[in-house]
Amino acid sequence: MASVTSIADGLSSASISTSWEQDTIPPELQESVQRHQHHLSALVVSLRAAGVGEEVIEASVHQLVDSYRTELTAAMRALVMGNLGA
């Protein structure tokens, strides 16, 4: 399992903007993905600063993922059904 430190180290702007992601993530999802990557990076910084335990990390990540689930599911359904993109 990755540590909070290794996750944070992997979330630099350079790693977020790789050509693989730009080529595989449809433009309609780019803004959403970038926003949620920013939220994840901010969460890591906050958790580091607070020195929290595993339970708080688990709850915080769960909340972040739940907030993204509905938006991502709707976008993926639209992409698969051909309602987004060309």
Order of alpha helices (4+ residues) and beta strands (2+ residues): alpha-alpha-alpha-alpha-alpha
